[in-house]
Each structure stands twice: as structure tokens, then as C-alpha cells.
Amino acid sequence: MTSNNPDSWLIHSLIVHFGDTDAAGVIHFHNLFRWCHEAWEKSLIKYGLNPKDLFPHYQNNKHLPKIFLPIIHCEADFKSAIYTGDNLNIVLSPKAINEFCFQIETKFIKENNLAAIGLIRHLSIDAKTRQKCLLPETIVRWIESSSINKIHKPV
């Protein structure tokens, strides 16, 4: 783990690019989900976890994790328009639902105001049987550590 302060791995920043927007000049909705997932991946790396240990990658068809974490639910609420050039602060709030499932609420803050909220829920399944199984210990530790000594105040 790189830091005892969860804010160092739960808060990120992002500048909205032209390619993230639609014909109306605001972000296309799917980008919010992409940013949620990318922020989660960044958080895992900053926490000290290797994404190759959690996500499938097929280098020479050799690596397949024992557990998959498919998305089983996602939702988004847009509170204000997000435009090209906007600077966003991204705040992650992971939460265990039960021993098999967790979710990450991701808040997008623009000029100290809540611009959007994304929520992605994952289920832990055995890679071979595709049956639900206990969350990986590394994810459990990341979730538990995320609530220790929080400094930021969510909007």
C-alpha cells in the first residue's frame, strides 16, 4: 500500500476532452461509466494492487484470474452539464454489499458542485464455475481501508 491516507487513492482529477462530448457539446453518457471504471483502476494501482492480478489478460494465453468481478448493475445521475475543458474532481466511495458483492459510488465534482454520480456494482464469481464466490481478499482490504482516516468530505 502506498499511503495510509485513503484520499491518496480515492480522489482523482480529470480534464474533459473534446472527444468525450457529443454533438450537443456535453459529455456522452457512456464516458461517465468509463471514467468510473478508470478511476477504480487508478485507485487500485495507487493502493498497491496490480490490475493484472484482478482483471483478465491473455498474455500468451497464460493468465486467467481465479475470480472474475463482472458488473451486475450500473447507474448514473447527471446534476449539471459537463463540457469540454471542465476540470473534474473524482471521489470514489467503495462499499461492500455482502461477502460476494461490492459497489463503488463515484462523484464527479465541478467547481465545488456535484456534477454527476456514477454507481457500479460488481459480483464476485469463480472463473471456472461462474458461480458466485467470496470477494477476493485484496478487494476486501481495499474496501475496508477506504473508510479508515478519511480526510475528504463528500459533496
Rosetta constraint file for C-alpha pairs under 8 A:
AtomPair CA 1 CA 46 HARMONIC 7.52 0.50
AtomPair CA 1 CA 47 HARMONIC 4.91 0.50
AtomPair CA 1 CA 48 HARMONIC 4.51 0.50
AtomPair CA 1 CA 49 HARMONIC 7.69 0.50
AtomPair CA 2 CA 46 HARMONIC 6.36 0.50
AtomPair CA 2 CA 47 HARMONIC 5.65 0.50
AtomPair CA 2 CA 48 HARMONIC 5.94 0.50
AtomPair CA 3 CA 8 HARMONIC 6.75 0.50
AtomPair CA 3 CA 9 HARMONIC 8.00 0.50
AtomPair CA 3 CA 47 HARMONIC 7.14 0.50
AtomPair CA 5 CA 9 HARMONIC 7.79 0.50
AtomPair CA 5 CA 148 HARMONIC 7.78 0.50
AtomPair CA 5 CA 149 HARMONIC 6.47 0.50
AtomPair CA 5 CA 150 HARMONIC 6.81 0.50
AtomPair CA 5 CA 151 HARMONIC 7.73 0.50
AtomPair CA 6 CA 10 HARMONIC 5.90 0.50
AtomPair CA 6 CA 145 HARMONIC 6.89 0.50
AtomPair CA 6 CA 146 HARMONIC 5.21 0.50
AtomPair CA 6 CA 147 HARMONIC 7.24 0.50
AtomPair CA 6 CA 148 HARMONIC 6.93 0.50
AtomPair CA 6 CA 149 HARMONIC 7.00 0.50
AtomPair CA 6 CA 150 HARMONIC 5.94 0.50
AtomPair CA 6 CA 151 HARMONIC 7.89 0.50
AtomPair CA 7 CA 11 HARMONIC 5.48 0.50
AtomPair CA 7 CA 150 HARMONIC 6.41 0.50
AtomPair CA 7 CA 151 HARMONIC 6.54 0.50
AtomPair CA 7 CA 152 HARMONIC 6.61 0.50
AtomPair CA 8 CA 46 HARMONIC 7.45 0.50
AtomPair CA 9 CA 42 HARMONIC 7.56 0.50
AtomPair CA 9 CA 43 HARMONIC 4.70 0.50
AtomPair CA 9 CA 44 HARMONIC 7.39 0.50
AtomPair CA 9 CA 46 HARMONIC 5.28 0.50
AtomPair CA 9 CA 47 HARMONIC 5.81 0.50
AtomPair CA 10 CA 43 HARMONIC 5.81 0.50
AtomPair CA 10 CA 90 HARMONIC 7.98 0.50
AtomPair CA 10 CA 91 HARMONIC 5.84 0.50
AtomPair CA 10 CA 92 HARMONIC 5.11 0.50
AtomPair CA 10 CA 93 HARMONIC 7.35 0.50
AtomPair CA 10 CA 146 HARMONIC 7.40 0.50
AtomPair CA 11 CA 89 HARMONIC 6.98 0.50
AtomPair CA 11 CA 90 HARMONIC 5.52 0.50
AtomPair CA 11 CA 91 HARMONIC 4.64 0.50
AtomPair CA 11 CA 92 HARMONIC 6.42 0.50
AtomPair CA 12 CA 39 HARMONIC 6.95 0.50
AtomPair CA 12 CA 89 HARMONIC 5.83 0.50
AtomPair CA 12 CA 90 HARMONIC 4.98 0.50
AtomPair CA 12 CA 91 HARMONIC 6.64 0.50
AtomPair CA 13 CA 87 HARMONIC 7.16 0.50
AtomPair CA 13 CA 88 HARMONIC 5.57 0.50
AtomPair CA 13 CA 89 HARMONIC 4.47 0.50
AtomPair CA 13 CA 90 HARMONIC 5.69 0.50
AtomPair CA 14 CA 87 HARMONIC 5.84 0.50
AtomPair CA 14 CA 88 HARMONIC 5.14 0.50
AtomPair CA 14 CA 89 HARMONIC 6.48 0.50
AtomPair CA 14 CA 90 HARMONIC 7.44 0.50
AtomPair CA 15 CA 84 HARMONIC 7.83 0.50
AtomPair CA 15 CA 85 HARMONIC 5.84 0.50
AtomPair CA 15 CA 86 HARMONIC 5.69 0.50
AtomPair CA 15 CA 87 HARMONIC 4.63 0.50
AtomPair CA 15 CA 88 HARMONIC 6.21 0.50
AtomPair CA 16 CA 20 HARMONIC 6.56 0.50
AtomPair CA 16 CA 27 HARMONIC 7.96 0.50
AtomPair CA 16 CA 82 HARMONIC 7.85 0.50
AtomPair CA 16 CA 83 HARMONIC 6.72 0.50
AtomPair CA 16 CA 84 HARMONIC 4.98 0.50
AtomPair CA 16 CA 85 HARMONIC 5.07 0.50
AtomPair CA 16 CA 86 HARMONIC 5.41 0.50
AtomPair CA 16 CA 87 HARMONIC 6.61 0.50
AtomPair CA 16 CA 88 HARMONIC 7.65 0.50
AtomPair CA 17 CA 21 HARMONIC 7.35 0.50
AtomPair CA 17 CA 84 HARMONIC 5.19 0.50
AtomPair CA 17 CA 85 HARMONIC 6.15 0.50
AtomPair CA 18 CA 84 HARMONIC 5.19 0.50
AtomPair CA 18 CA 85 HARMONIC 7.66 0.50
AtomPair CA 20 CA 26 HARMONIC 7.95 0.50
AtomPair CA 20 CA 27 HARMONIC 5.37 0.50
AtomPair CA 20 CA 28 HARMONIC 6.26 0.50
AtomPair CA 20 CA 31 HARMONIC 6.48 0.50
AtomPair CA 20 CA 84 HARMONIC 7.47 0.50
AtomPair CA 21 CA 25 HARMONIC 5.40 0.50
AtomPair CA 21 CA 26 HARMONIC 4.89 0.50
AtomPair CA 21 CA 27 HARMONIC 3.92 0.50
AtomPair CA 21 CA 28 HARMONIC 5.18 0.50
AtomPair CA 21 CA 83 HARMONIC 7.10 0.50
AtomPair CA 21 CA 84 HARMONIC 6.80 0.50
AtomPair CA 22 CA 26 HARMONIC 5.80 0.50
AtomPair CA 22 CA 27 HARMONIC 5.98 0.50
AtomPair CA 22 CA 28 HARMONIC 5.30 0.50
AtomPair CA 25 CA 83 HARMONIC 6.25 0.50
AtomPair CA 25 CA 84 HARMONIC 7.18 0.50
AtomPair CA 26 CA 81 HARMONIC 6.21 0.50
AtomPair CA 26 CA 82 HARMONIC 5.46 0.50
AtomPair CA 26 CA 83 HARMONIC 4.77 0.50
AtomPair CA 26 CA 84 HARMONIC 7.07 0.50
AtomPair CA 27 CA 31 HARMONIC 6.81 0.50
AtomPair CA 27 CA 32 HARMONIC 7.84 0.50
AtomPair CA 27 CA 81 HARMONIC 7.75 0.50
AtomPair CA 27 CA 82 HARMONIC 5.83 0.50
AtomPair CA 27 CA 83 HARMONIC 6.21 0.50
AtomPair CA 27 CA 84 HARMONIC 7.61 0.50
AtomPair CA 28 CA 32 HARMONIC 7.64 0.50
AtomPair CA 29 CA 33 HARMONIC 7.45 0.50
AtomPair CA 30 CA 34 HARMONIC 6.45 0.50
AtomPair CA 31 CA 35 HARMONIC 5.99 0.50
AtomPair CA 32 CA 36 HARMONIC 6.16 0.50
AtomPair CA 32 CA 76 HARMONIC 7.64 0.50
AtomPair CA 32 CA 118 HARMONIC 6.86 0.50
AtomPair CA 33 CA 37 HARMONIC 6.29 0.50
AtomPair CA 33 CA 76 HARMONIC 7.82 0.50
AtomPair CA 33 CA 118 HARMONIC 6.68 0.50
AtomPair CA 33 CA 120 HARMONIC 7.95 0.50
AtomPair CA 34 CA 38 HARMONIC 6.09 0.50
AtomPair CA 35 CA 39 HARMONIC 5.90 0.50
AtomPair CA 36 CA 40 HARMONIC 6.31 0.50
AtomPair CA 36 CA 106 HARMONIC 6.10 0.50
AtomPair CA 36 CA 118 HARMONIC 6.61 0.50
AtomPair CA 36 CA 119 HARMONIC 7.80 0.50
AtomPair CA 36 CA 120 HARMONIC 7.71 0.50
AtomPair CA 37 CA 41 HARMONIC 6.27 0.50
AtomPair CA 38 CA 42 HARMONIC 6.12 0.50
AtomPair CA 39 CA 43 HARMONIC 6.02 0.50
AtomPair CA 39 CA 90 HARMONIC 7.51 0.50
AtomPair CA 39 CA 92 HARMONIC 7.68 0.50
AtomPair CA 40 CA 44 HARMONIC 6.27 0.50
AtomPair CA 40 CA 92 HARMONIC 7.47 0.50
AtomPair CA 40 CA 104 HARMONIC 7.96 0.50
AtomPair CA 41 CA 45 HARMONIC 6.38 0.50
AtomPair CA 41 CA 51 HARMONIC 7.05 0.50
AtomPair CA 42 CA 46 HARMONIC 6.14 0.50
AtomPair CA 43 CA 47 HARMONIC 5.99 0.50
AtomPair CA 44 CA 48 HARMONIC 6.31 0.50
AtomPair CA 44 CA 49 HARMONIC 5.29 0.50
AtomPair CA 44 CA 50 HARMONIC 7.29 0.50
AtomPair CA 44 CA 51 HARMONIC 7.23 0.50
AtomPair CA 44 CA 142 HARMONIC 7.64 0.50
AtomPair CA 45 CA 49 HARMONIC 5.10 0.50
AtomPair CA 45 CA 50 HARMONIC 6.04 0.50
AtomPair CA 45 CA 51 HARMONIC 6.94 0.50
AtomPair CA 47 CA 142 HARMONIC 7.38 0.50
AtomPair CA 49 CA 53 HARMONIC 7.73 0.50
AtomPair CA 49 CA 138 HARMONIC 7.67 0.50
AtomPair CA 50 CA 54 HARMONIC 7.17 0.50
AtomPair CA 51 CA 55 HARMONIC 5.80 0.50
AtomPair CA 52 CA 56 HARMONIC 6.90 0.50
AtomPair CA 52 CA 57 HARMONIC 6.80 0.50
AtomPair CA 53 CA 65 HARMONIC 6.51 0.50
AtomPair CA 54 CA 65 HARMONIC 6.33 0.50
AtomPair CA 54 CA 67 HARMONIC 7.67 0.50
AtomPair CA 54 CA 68 HARMONIC 7.51 0.50
AtomPair CA 55 CA 65 HARMONIC 6.82 0.50
AtomPair CA 55 CA 68 HARMONIC 7.25 0.50
AtomPair CA 56 CA 63 HARMONIC 6.87 0.50
AtomPair CA 56 CA 64 HARMONIC 5.39 0.50
AtomPair CA 56 CA 65 HARMONIC 6.05 0.50
AtomPair CA 56 CA 68 HARMONIC 7.79 0.50
AtomPair CA 57 CA 63 HARMONIC 6.10 0.50
AtomPair CA 57 CA 64 HARMONIC 6.71 0.50
AtomPair CA 58 CA 62 HARMONIC 6.03 0.50
AtomPair CA 58 CA 63 HARMONIC 5.59 0.50
AtomPair CA 58 CA 64 HARMONIC 7.11 0.50
AtomPair CA 59 CA 63 HARMONIC 6.61 0.50
AtomPair CA 64 CA 127 HARMONIC 7.87 0.50
AtomPair CA 65 CA 127 HARMONIC 6.91 0.50
AtomPair CA 66 CA 126 HARMONIC 6.14 0.50
AtomPair CA 66 CA 127 HARMONIC 5.23 0.50
AtomPair CA 66 CA 128 HARMONIC 7.45 0.50
AtomPair CA 67 CA 124 HARMONIC 6.48 0.50
AtomPair CA 67 CA 125 HARMONIC 5.58 0.50
AtomPair CA 67 CA 126 HARMONIC 4.74 0.50
AtomPair CA 67 CA 127 HARMONIC 5.00 0.50
AtomPair CA 67 CA 133 HARMONIC 7.93 0.50
AtomPair CA 67 CA 136 HARMONIC 7.30 0.50
AtomPair CA 68 CA 124 HARMONIC 5.89 0.50
AtomPair CA 68 CA 125 HARMONIC 5.33 0.50
AtomPair CA 68 CA 126 HARMONIC 6.34 0.50
AtomPair CA 68 CA 127 HARMONIC 5.63 0.50
AtomPair CA 69 CA 122 HARMONIC 5.57 0.50
AtomPair CA 69 CA 123 HARMONIC 5.43 0.50
AtomPair CA 69 CA 124 HARMONIC 4.81 0.50
AtomPair CA 69 CA 125 HARMONIC 6.43 0.50
AtomPair CA 70 CA 122 HARMONIC 5.45 0.50
AtomPair CA 70 CA 123 HARMONIC 5.82 0.50
AtomPair CA 70 CA 124 HARMONIC 7.07 0.50
AtomPair CA 70 CA 125 HARMONIC 7.80 0.50
AtomPair CA 71 CA 120 HARMONIC 6.67 0.50
AtomPair CA 71 CA 121 HARMONIC 5.63 0.50
AtomPair CA 71 CA 122 HARMONIC 4.45 0.50
AtomPair CA 71 CA 123 HARMONIC 6.61 0.50
AtomPair CA 72 CA 120 HARMONIC 7.82 0.50
AtomPair CA 72 CA 121 HARMONIC 5.77 0.50
AtomPair CA 72 CA 122 HARMONIC 5.58 0.50
AtomPair CA 72 CA 123 HARMONIC 6.45 0.50
AtomPair CA 73 CA 119 HARMONIC 7.95 0.50
AtomPair CA 73 CA 120 HARMONIC 5.90 0.50
AtomPair CA 73 CA 121 HARMONIC 5.09 0.50
AtomPair CA 73 CA 122 HARMONIC 7.23 0.50
AtomPair CA 74 CA 118 HARMONIC 7.38 0.50
AtomPair CA 74 CA 119 HARMONIC 5.42 0.50
AtomPair CA 74 CA 120 HARMONIC 4.46 0.50
AtomPair CA 74 CA 121 HARMONIC 6.24 0.50
AtomPair CA 75 CA 118 HARMONIC 5.81 0.50
AtomPair CA 75 CA 119 HARMONIC 5.29 0.50
AtomPair CA 75 CA 120 HARMONIC 6.79 0.50
AtomPair CA 76 CA 116 HARMONIC 7.15 0.50
AtomPair CA 76 CA 117 HARMONIC 5.61 0.50
AtomPair CA 76 CA 118 HARMONIC 4.40 0.50
AtomPair CA 76 CA 119 HARMONIC 6.35 0.50
AtomPair CA 77 CA 116 HARMONIC 5.50 0.50
AtomPair CA 77 CA 117 HARMONIC 5.26 0.50
AtomPair CA 77 CA 118 HARMONIC 6.59 0.50
AtomPair CA 78 CA 115 HARMONIC 6.14 0.50
AtomPair CA 78 CA 116 HARMONIC 4.33 0.50
AtomPair CA 78 CA 117 HARMONIC 6.62 0.50
AtomPair CA 79 CA 114 HARMONIC 6.63 0.50
AtomPair CA 79 CA 115 HARMONIC 4.82 0.50
AtomPair CA 79 CA 116 HARMONIC 5.27 0.50
AtomPair CA 80 CA 114 HARMONIC 7.75 0.50
AtomPair CA 80 CA 115 HARMONIC 4.89 0.50
AtomPair CA 80 CA 116 HARMONIC 6.97 0.50
AtomPair CA 81 CA 115 HARMONIC 6.97 0.50
AtomPair CA 82 CA 86 HARMONIC 6.61 0.50
AtomPair CA 82 CA 115 HARMONIC 7.08 0.50
AtomPair CA 86 CA 110 HARMONIC 7.21 0.50
AtomPair CA 87 CA 110 HARMONIC 6.37 0.50
AtomPair CA 87 CA 111 HARMONIC 7.80 0.50
AtomPair CA 88 CA 108 HARMONIC 6.04 0.50
AtomPair CA 88 CA 109 HARMONIC 5.40 0.50
AtomPair CA 88 CA 110 HARMONIC 5.05 0.50
AtomPair CA 88 CA 111 HARMONIC 7.77 0.50
AtomPair CA 89 CA 107 HARMONIC 7.98 0.50
AtomPair CA 89 CA 108 HARMONIC 5.77 0.50
AtomPair CA 89 CA 109 HARMONIC 4.98 0.50
AtomPair CA 89 CA 110 HARMONIC 6.66 0.50
AtomPair CA 90 CA 106 HARMONIC 6.62 0.50
AtomPair CA 90 CA 107 HARMONIC 5.65 0.50
AtomPair CA 90 CA 108 HARMONIC 4.81 0.50
AtomPair CA 90 CA 109 HARMONIC 6.33 0.50
AtomPair CA 91 CA 106 HARMONIC 5.60 0.50
AtomPair CA 91 CA 107 HARMONIC 5.13 0.50
AtomPair CA 91 CA 108 HARMONIC 6.68 0.50
AtomPair CA 91 CA 109 HARMONIC 7.90 0.50
AtomPair CA 91 CA 154 HARMONIC 7.46 0.50
AtomPair CA 92 CA 104 HARMONIC 6.42 0.50
AtomPair CA 92 CA 105 HARMONIC 5.84 0.50
AtomPair CA 92 CA 106 HARMONIC 4.58 0.50
AtomPair CA 92 CA 107 HARMONIC 6.55 0.50
AtomPair CA 93 CA 104 HARMONIC 5.51 0.50
AtomPair CA 93 CA 105 HARMONIC 5.09 0.50
AtomPair CA 93 CA 106 HARMONIC 6.32 0.50
AtomPair CA 93 CA 146 HARMONIC 7.54 0.50
AtomPair CA 94 CA 102 HARMONIC 7.24 0.50
AtomPair CA 94 CA 103 HARMONIC 5.72 0.50
AtomPair CA 94 CA 104 HARMONIC 4.19 0.50
AtomPair CA 94 CA 105 HARMONIC 6.26 0.50
AtomPair CA 94 CA 143 HARMONIC 5.73 0.50
AtomPair CA 94 CA 146 HARMONIC 7.07 0.50
AtomPair CA 95 CA 102 HARMONIC 5.66 0.50
AtomPair CA 95 CA 103 HARMONIC 5.42 0.50
AtomPair CA 95 CA 104 HARMONIC 6.26 0.50
AtomPair CA 95 CA 143 HARMONIC 6.24 0.50
AtomPair CA 96 CA 101 HARMONIC 6.25 0.50
AtomPair CA 96 CA 102 HARMONIC 4.23 0.50
AtomPair CA 96 CA 103 HARMONIC 6.44 0.50
AtomPair CA 96 CA 140 HARMONIC 7.80 0.50
AtomPair CA 96 CA 143 HARMONIC 6.95 0.50
AtomPair CA 97 CA 101 HARMONIC 5.33 0.50
AtomPair CA 97 CA 102 HARMONIC 4.98 0.50
AtomPair CA 97 CA 103 HARMONIC 6.98 0.50
AtomPair CA 98 CA 102 HARMONIC 6.93 0.50
AtomPair CA 99 CA 134 HARMONIC 5.54 0.50
AtomPair CA 99 CA 135 HARMONIC 6.03 0.50
AtomPair CA 100 CA 123 HARMONIC 5.91 0.50
AtomPair CA 100 CA 124 HARMONIC 5.35 0.50
AtomPair CA 100 CA 125 HARMONIC 7.94 0.50
AtomPair CA 100 CA 132 HARMONIC 6.59 0.50
AtomPair CA 100 CA 133 HARMONIC 5.83 0.50
AtomPair CA 100 CA 134 HARMONIC 4.85 0.50
AtomPair CA 100 CA 135 HARMONIC 5.19 0.50
AtomPair CA 101 CA 121 HARMONIC 7.21 0.50
AtomPair CA 101 CA 122 HARMONIC 5.69 0.50
AtomPair CA 101 CA 123 HARMONIC 4.51 0.50
AtomPair CA 101 CA 124 HARMONIC 6.09 0.50
AtomPair CA 101 CA 135 HARMONIC 6.91 0.50
AtomPair CA 102 CA 121 HARMONIC 5.76 0.50
AtomPair CA 102 CA 122 HARMONIC 5.51 0.50
AtomPair CA 102 CA 123 HARMONIC 6.74 0.50
AtomPair CA 103 CA 119 HARMONIC 6.89 0.50
AtomPair CA 103 CA 120 HARMONIC 5.54 0.50
AtomPair CA 103 CA 121 HARMONIC 4.06 0.50
AtomPair CA 103 CA 122 HARMONIC 6.02 0.50
AtomPair CA 104 CA 119 HARMONIC 5.72 0.50
AtomPair CA 104 CA 120 HARMONIC 5.52 0.50
AtomPair CA 104 CA 121 HARMONIC 6.50 0.50
AtomPair CA 105 CA 117 HARMONIC 6.98 0.50
AtomPair CA 105 CA 118 HARMONIC 5.81 0.50
AtomPair CA 105 CA 119 HARMONIC 4.45 0.50
AtomPair CA 105 CA 120 HARMONIC 6.69 0.50
AtomPair CA 106 CA 117 HARMONIC 5.61 0.50
AtomPair CA 106 CA 118 HARMONIC 5.04 0.50
AtomPair CA 106 CA 119 HARMONIC 6.11 0.50
AtomPair CA 107 CA 114 HARMONIC 6.98 0.50
AtomPair CA 107 CA 115 HARMONIC 7.77 0.50
AtomPair CA 107 CA 116 HARMONIC 6.05 0.50
AtomPair CA 107 CA 117 HARMONIC 4.57 0.50
AtomPair CA 107 CA 118 HARMONIC 6.51 0.50
AtomPair CA 108 CA 114 HARMONIC 6.06 0.50
AtomPair CA 108 CA 115 HARMONIC 5.56 0.50
AtomPair CA 108 CA 116 HARMONIC 5.11 0.50
AtomPair CA 108 CA 117 HARMONIC 6.09 0.50
AtomPair CA 109 CA 113 HARMONIC 5.37 0.50
AtomPair CA 109 CA 114 HARMONIC 4.64 0.50
AtomPair CA 109 CA 115 HARMONIC 5.47 0.50
AtomPair CA 109 CA 116 HARMONIC 7.24 0.50
AtomPair CA 109 CA 155 HARMONIC 7.82 0.50
AtomPair CA 110 CA 114 HARMONIC 6.32 0.50
AtomPair CA 110 CA 115 HARMONIC 5.84 0.50
AtomPair CA 112 CA 155 HARMONIC 8.00 0.50
AtomPair CA 113 CA 155 HARMONIC 7.23 0.50
AtomPair CA 114 CA 155 HARMONIC 6.38 0.50
AtomPair CA 123 CA 132 HARMONIC 7.04 0.50
AtomPair CA 123 CA 135 HARMONIC 7.97 0.50
AtomPair CA 124 CA 132 HARMONIC 5.60 0.50
AtomPair CA 124 CA 133 HARMONIC 5.58 0.50
AtomPair CA 124 CA 134 HARMONIC 6.36 0.50
AtomPair CA 124 CA 135 HARMONIC 5.40 0.50
AtomPair CA 124 CA 136 HARMONIC 7.72 0.50
AtomPair CA 125 CA 129 HARMONIC 7.90 0.50
AtomPair CA 125 CA 130 HARMONIC 5.39 0.50
AtomPair CA 125 CA 131 HARMONIC 5.19 0.50
AtomPair CA 125 CA 132 HARMONIC 4.07 0.50
AtomPair CA 125 CA 133 HARMONIC 5.09 0.50
AtomPair CA 125 CA 134 HARMONIC 7.75 0.50
AtomPair CA 126 CA 130 HARMONIC 4.97 0.50
AtomPair CA 126 CA 131 HARMONIC 5.51 0.50
AtomPair CA 126 CA 132 HARMONIC 6.18 0.50
AtomPair CA 126 CA 133 HARMONIC 5.92 0.50
AtomPair CA 135 CA 139 HARMONIC 6.66 0.50
AtomPair CA 135 CA 140 HARMONIC 6.57 0.50
AtomPair CA 136 CA 140 HARMONIC 6.42 0.50
AtomPair CA 137 CA 141 HARMONIC 6.16 0.50
AtomPair CA 138 CA 142 HARMONIC 6.20 0.50
AtomPair CA 139 CA 143 HARMONIC 6.13 0.50
AtomPair CA 140 CA 144 HARMONIC 6.11 0.50
AtomPair CA 141 CA 145 HARMONIC 5.84 0.50
AtomPair CA 142 CA 146 HARMONIC 6.06 0.50
AtomPair CA 143 CA 147 HARMONIC 7.18 0.50
AtomPair CA 144 CA 148 HARMONIC 7.19 0.50
AtomPair CA 146 CA 150 HARMONIC 7.38 0.50
